[in-house]
Amino acid sequence: MRQKLAAFSLVEATVGMGIVGTTLATLFTGFTSGFFTMQMARENLRATQIMLERVETIRLYSWDQVTTGYIIPTFTAPYDPDAPTGQQGLIYNGTIEISDTGLPSSYAVDMKKVVVRVNWKTGRLQRSREFTSYISRFGMQDYVY
């Protein structure tokens, strides 16, 4: 009497490897997508920090400094300012635009509109963010100094 040998057939092994391969490809695609999403979120957060830093600094300037061109209209900021030179990551290029508010009210001459724009590249993707705020002649700078 012969005993039957128990084993997988070639078709079963091929289907099993196909399922494992598809699962691994999906898993690694999910990892890649997750890492890219985290990188984008970190870059967006850093851009927001840079814009907020510039606007908060401008709010501490005197009215004469704001209206006479004391503020430098362009700037660059590294992703990681504490890293050694050359290892600071991507560079954010920004502009600051100060203009009249365009409000039809009597106090419009005592206010300015500040627009801070930041541009950077993620790989080959050009990205940008913009922040708009208003400052007043009788703002925070009169209470700090």
RARAWO-V987861 format. One record per pair of residues at least 24 apart in sequence whose C-alpha atoms are under 6 Angstrom apart, sorted by sequence separation. I is the first residue (numbers start at 1). GAP is how many residues later the second one is. D is the distance in whole Angstrom. If there is no record, write none. Layout:
I;GAP;D, I;GAP;D
This chain:
94;24;4, 111;24;6, 93;25;6, 111;25;4, 93;26;5, 110;26;6, 92;27;6, 110;27;5, 92;28;5, 63;74;5, 60;81;5
